[in-house]
Amino acid sequence: MIELFGVTKRFGAETAVDALSLRVEKGQVCVLVGTSGCGKSTTLRMINRLIEHDAGEIHLEGAPVRSFDEVTLRRRIGYVIQSTGLFPHWTVARNIGLVPRLLKWPRGRIHERVEELMALLGLPVQEFADKYPRQLSGGQAQRVGVARALAADPDILLMDEPFGALDPLTRQALQKQLQELQARLHKTVVFVTHDMDEALALADRLVVMRKGRIVQQGRPIDLLHEPADEFVESLLGGMDRGLKEAALTRVSERMLPLGPRLLASERIPYDASLSQALSLMLWHRVERLTVVDGEDIPVGELSLRRLLGGKSS
């Protein structure tokens, strides 16, 4: 869906992106991560030509981005930024319907699409459609920003630190909502963040950048197991890499069927992470948990030894 071939961008004497090559498959969430100034946001903005590259080529579905009219290109790519970029004098509904209006969709179709997206993102139409951005919380405004980016049903979604200004609880809620949306919509997403926990939680493909170059890329679990160098290892958490891996693994992947023993007193949802299971065990000083489904019905059990990858106790 997206390919970069030896792409370079300079700002005066400074090289922000240095001969970078990257391939993002259709339906994949590719997360660019690294320290400040590593070139990740510049890379993102070159895809929709908000910044023009100086050398190399960028292709969308096999065609160079420079073969597209800039305005046409940007209307077919959803774009979400940290500050949301909502028009303050427009209502929520009008903000969301911006691109469909520019594309001259029929009024009825725009109305239906706006209502569909508001429902999808947990923004009841009766409550939020006529509100203005100043009347929204940070999390609500960011939901509107995501809805606007999705309004014309683009195949590609670019997200530049979209949750960076939010409090931790709101940020985690929106990360989960984005995962749920992606499971339904299967967009091709390029996501920029400096937060490694966020990167690991969201990425199908994780791309670690440093000084305008890619240091390592691949599946998050592979980078955790085999970091390319000390920089990547440090960025991934150093001695905490085991906990990072546990956060990526679901309880359902390690649980065993219910045995003949009595059920453990403490319960954990089957879709919780192993890091949450370990935390629960430590908090309650237990070595076994009963695993339950969405209706709180026991479906298995998880022991400490099983959690750590050994045989069940």
C-alpha positions as CSV (number, residue, x, y, z in Angstrom):
1,M,0.0,0.0,0.0
2,I,2.8,2.4,0.9
3,E,6.4,2.2,-0.2
4,L,9.4,4.5,0.5
5,F,12.5,4.0,-1.6
6,G,15.7,5.7,-0.4
7,V,13.7,8.8,0.7
8,T,15.8,11.8,2.0
9,K,14.7,15.1,3.4
10,R,17.0,18.0,4.4
11,F,16.3,21.2,6.1
12,G,19.2,23.4,5.3
13,A,22.4,21.6,6.4
14,E,20.4,19.2,8.5
15,T,19.4,15.8,7.2
16,A,16.1,14.9,8.9
17,V,15.4,11.7,7.0
18,D,18.4,9.8,5.4
19,A,17.9,7.4,2.5
20,L,15.0,5.7,4.3
21,S,13.3,2.7,2.7
22,L,10.1,1.2,4.1
23,R,7.1,-1.0,3.0
24,V,3.7,-0.9,4.7
25,E,1.4,-3.7,3.7
26,K,-2.3,-3.2,3.1
27,G,-4.4,-3.4,6.3
28,Q,-1.2,-3.1,8.5
29,V,-0.6,-0.8,11.4
30,C,2.9,0.4,11.1
31,V,4.2,2.4,14.1
32,L,7.2,4.7,13.8
33,V,8.9,5.2,17.1
34,G,12.1,6.9,18.3
35,T,13.5,9.8,20.3
36,S,12.6,13.4,19.5
37,G,14.1,14.6,16.2
38,C,14.6,11.2,14.8
39,G,12.6,12.0,11.6
40,K,9.4,10.0,12.3
41,S,6.9,12.9,11.9
42,T,8.8,14.2,8.9
43,T,8.5,10.7,7.3
44,L,4.8,10.6,8.0
45,R,4.2,14.1,6.5
46,M,6.1,13.2,3.3
47,I,3.6,10.4,2.6
48,N,0.7,12.9,2.0
49,R,3.1,15.6,0.7
50,L,2.6,18.1,3.6
51,I,6.4,18.0,3.3
52,E,8.1,17.3,0.0
53,H,10.9,14.8,-0.1
54,D,14.3,15.8,-1.6
55,A,15.4,12.4,-3.0
56,G,14.1,8.9,-3.5
57,E,10.5,8.0,-4.2
58,I,7.3,7.4,-2.3
59,H,4.6,5.2,-3.8
60,L,0.9,4.6,-2.9
61,E,-0.4,1.4,-4.4
62,G,2.5,1.4,-6.9
63,A,2.1,5.0,-8.1
64,P,4.5,7.9,-7.1
65,V,2.8,10.4,-4.7
66,R,4.0,13.2,-7.0
67,S,1.8,11.8,-9.8
68,F,-1.2,12.8,-7.8
69,D,-2.6,16.3,-7.4
70,E,-1.8,17.4,-3.8
71,V,-5.3,18.2,-2.8
72,T,-6.7,15.0,-4.3
73,L,-4.0,13.0,-2.6
74,R,-4.7,14.5,0.8
75,R,-8.5,13.9,0.5
76,R,-7.9,10.2,0.0
77,I,-5.7,9.9,3.1
78,G,-7.1,10.4,6.6
79,Y,-4.8,12.5,8.8
80,V,-5.0,12.8,12.6
81,I,-2.7,15.1,14.7
82,Q,-2.2,15.7,18.4
83,S,-4.0,19.0,18.4
84,T,-7.0,17.6,16.5
85,G,-7.1,20.6,14.1
86,L,-10.9,21.0,14.4
87,F,-12.4,24.2,13.2
88,P,-13.5,26.0,16.4
89,H,-16.4,27.8,14.9
90,W,-17.9,24.6,13.3
91,T,-20.1,22.0,15.1
92,V,-18.9,18.5,15.6
93,A,-21.1,17.2,12.8
94,R,-19.9,19.8,10.4
95,N,-16.2,19.1,11.3
96,I,-16.7,15.4,10.7
97,G,-18.4,16.0,7.3
98,L,-15.7,18.3,6.0
99,V,-14.0,16.0,3.4
100,P,-17.3,14.4,2.1
101,R,-18.5,17.9,1.5
102,L,-15.3,18.8,-0.4
103,L,-15.8,15.6,-2.5
104,K,-19.4,16.8,-3.2
105,W,-21.2,13.8,-1.7
106,P,-25.0,14.2,-1.6
107,R,-26.2,15.8,1.6
108,G,-28.1,12.7,2.7
109,R,-25.1,10.5,2.3
110,I,-23.0,12.9,4.3
111,H,-25.6,13.0,7.1
112,E,-25.7,9.2,7.3
113,R,-21.9,8.9,7.3
114,V,-21.5,11.5,10.1
115,E,-24.1,9.7,12.2
116,E,-22.5,6.3,11.5
117,L,-19.0,7.5,12.6
118,M,-20.3,9.3,15.7
119,A,-22.0,6.1,16.8
120,L,-18.9,4.0,16.0
121,L,-16.7,6.3,18.1
122,G,-19.0,6.6,21.1
123,L,-20.3,10.1,20.5
124,P,-24.2,10.0,20.7
125,V,-25.6,12.2,17.9
126,Q,-28.2,13.9,20.1
127,E,-25.6,14.9,22.6
128,F,-22.6,15.8,20.5
129,A,-23.7,16.7,16.9
130,D,-24.3,20.4,17.6
131,K,-21.5,21.0,20.1
132,Y,-18.5,23.0,19.3
133,P,-14.8,21.9,20.0
134,R,-14.5,24.2,23.0
135,Q,-17.3,22.2,24.7
136,L,-15.5,18.9,24.3
137,S,-13.0,17.1,26.6
138,G,-9.6,16.2,25.1
139,G,-10.7,12.6,24.5
140,Q,-13.9,13.6,22.9
141,A,-12.2,16.1,20.6
142,Q,-9.7,13.4,19.6
143,R,-12.6,11.1,18.8
144,V,-14.0,13.7,16.5
145,G,-10.6,14.1,14.9
146,V,-10.5,10.4,14.1
147,A,-14.1,10.5,12.8
148,R,-13.2,13.3,10.5
149,A,-10.2,11.4,9.2
150,L,-12.4,8.4,8.5
151,A,-15.3,10.3,7.0
152,A,-14.5,9.7,3.3
153,D,-13.6,6.1,4.0
154,P,-9.9,6.4,3.1
155,D,-7.8,3.4,2.7
156,I,-4.9,5.0,4.5
157,L,-4.8,6.7,7.9
158,L,-1.8,8.8,9.0
159,M,-1.7,9.5,12.8
160,D,0.9,11.8,14.3
161,E,1.1,11.6,18.1
162,P,-2.7,11.6,18.1
163,F,-3.0,10.8,21.8
164,G,0.1,12.5,23.1
165,A,-1.6,15.4,24.9
166,L,-4.2,13.2,26.8
167,D,-4.1,11.9,30.3
168,P,-3.1,8.2,30.7
169,L,-6.6,6.8,31.3
170,T,-8.1,8.6,28.3
171,R,-5.1,7.7,26.2
172,Q,-5.4,4.0,27.0
173,A,-9.2,4.1,26.3
174,L,-8.5,5.7,22.9
175,Q,-5.8,3.2,22.1
176,K,-8.2,0.3,22.8
177,Q,-10.9,2.0,20.7
178,L,-8.4,2.4,17.8
179,Q,-7.6,-1.3,18.1
180,E,-11.4,-2.1,17.9
181,L,-11.9,0.2,15.0
182,Q,-9.0,-1.4,13.1
183,A,-10.3,-4.9,13.7
184,R,-13.5,-3.8,11.9
185,L,-12.2,-1.4,9.3
186,H,-8.7,-2.9,8.3
187,K,-7.2,0.4,7.3
188,T,-3.6,0.9,6.4
189,V,-2.3,3.0,9.3
190,V,1.0,4.7,9.8
191,F,1.2,5.9,13.4
192,V,3.9,8.1,15.0
193,T,4.6,8.0,18.7
194,H,7.4,8.5,21.2
195,D,5.7,6.2,23.7
196,M,7.0,2.7,23.5
197,D,4.1,1.1,25.4
198,E,1.7,2.7,22.9
199,A,3.8,1.6,20.0
200,L,4.0,-2.0,21.2
201,A,0.3,-2.1,21.9
202,L,-0.8,-0.9,18.5
203,A,1.8,-2.0,16.0
204,D,1.7,-4.9,13.6
205,R,5.0,-3.6,12.3
206,L,7.3,-1.6,14.6
207,V,9.9,0.7,13.0
208,V,12.6,2.1,15.3
209,M,14.2,5.3,14.0
210,R,17.3,7.2,15.0
211,K,18.9,10.2,13.3
212,G,16.7,9.9,10.2
213,R,17.4,6.2,9.6
214,I,15.7,3.0,10.5
215,V,17.6,1.1,13.1
216,Q,15.4,-2.0,13.2
217,Q,11.9,-3.0,12.1
218,G,9.7,-6.0,12.4
219,R,7.0,-7.5,14.6
220,P,7.1,-6.1,18.1
221,I,7.6,-9.5,19.7
222,D,10.7,-10.1,17.4
223,L,12.2,-6.7,18.4
224,L,11.7,-7.5,22.1
225,H,13.4,-10.9,21.7
226,E,16.3,-9.7,19.5
227,P,17.0,-6.0,19.7
228,A,19.5,-4.9,17.0
229,D,21.7,-2.9,19.4
230,E,21.8,-1.3,22.8
231,F,19.8,1.7,21.6
232,V,16.9,-0.4,20.5
233,E,17.2,-2.5,23.7
234,S,17.1,0.6,25.8
235,L,14.2,2.1,23.9
236,L,12.2,-1.2,24.3
237,G,12.6,-1.0,28.1
238,G,16.0,-2.6,28.8
239,M,15.5,-5.0,31.8
240,D,11.7,-4.4,31.6
241,R,11.5,-6.1,28.2
242,G,9.9,-9.2,29.8
243,L,7.1,-7.1,31.2
244,K,6.6,-5.5,27.8
245,E,6.3,-8.9,26.2
246,A,3.8,-10.0,28.9
247,A,1.7,-7.0,28.0
248,L,1.5,-8.2,24.4
249,T,0.4,-11.7,25.3
250,R,-3.3,-12.6,26.2
251,V,-4.3,-14.8,29.1
252,S,-6.2,-16.9,26.6
253,E,-2.9,-17.9,24.9
254,R,-1.5,-19.4,28.1
255,M,-4.5,-20.7,30.0
256,L,-5.3,-24.3,30.5
257,P,-8.8,-26.0,30.5
258,L,-10.5,-26.2,33.9
259,G,-9.0,-29.0,36.0
260,P,-10.5,-31.1,38.8
261,R,-9.4,-28.8,41.5
262,L,-11.5,-26.1,43.1
263,L,-11.6,-22.8,41.2
264,A,-9.1,-20.2,42.2
265,S,-10.7,-17.4,44.2
266,E,-9.3,-14.6,42.0
267,R,-10.6,-14.2,38.4
268,I,-9.2,-12.6,35.3
269,P,-10.8,-12.0,31.9
270,Y,-9.5,-14.3,29.1
271,D,-8.6,-11.2,27.0
272,A,-6.5,-9.6,29.7
273,S,-2.7,-9.5,29.3
274,L,-0.2,-11.7,31.1
275,S,1.2,-8.6,32.8
276,Q,-2.2,-7.9,34.2
277,A,-2.4,-11.5,35.4
278,L,1.0,-11.3,37.0
279,S,0.0,-8.0,38.7
280,L,-3.2,-9.7,40.1
281,M,-1.2,-12.6,41.4
282,L,1.3,-10.4,43.2
283,W,-1.4,-8.2,44.6
284,H,-3.4,-11.0,46.0
285,R,-0.4,-13.3,46.8
286,V,-1.8,-16.2,44.8
287,E,-0.3,-18.6,42.2
288,R,-3.5,-19.5,40.3
289,L,-6.3,-17.5,38.7
290,T,-9.6,-18.5,37.3
291,V,-10.0,-17.3,33.7
292,V,-13.5,-16.1,32.8
293,D,-15.2,-15.1,29.5
294,G,-17.1,-11.9,28.8
295,E,-20.1,-13.1,30.8
296,D,-17.9,-14.0,33.8
297,I,-18.2,-17.7,33.2
298,P,-15.1,-19.7,34.0
299,V,-13.4,-21.1,30.9
300,G,-9.9,-22.0,32.1
301,E,-7.2,-21.5,34.7
302,L,-3.8,-19.8,34.7
303,S,-1.0,-20.7,37.0
304,L,2.1,-18.7,37.8
305,R,4.3,-21.4,36.2
306,R,2.1,-21.4,33.1
307,L,2.2,-17.6,33.0
308,L,6.0,-17.8,33.0
309,G,6.0,-20.2,30.1
310,G,6.6,-23.5,32.0
311,K,4.3,-26.4,32.7
312,S,1.2,-25.9,34.7
313,S,1.5,-26.4,38.5
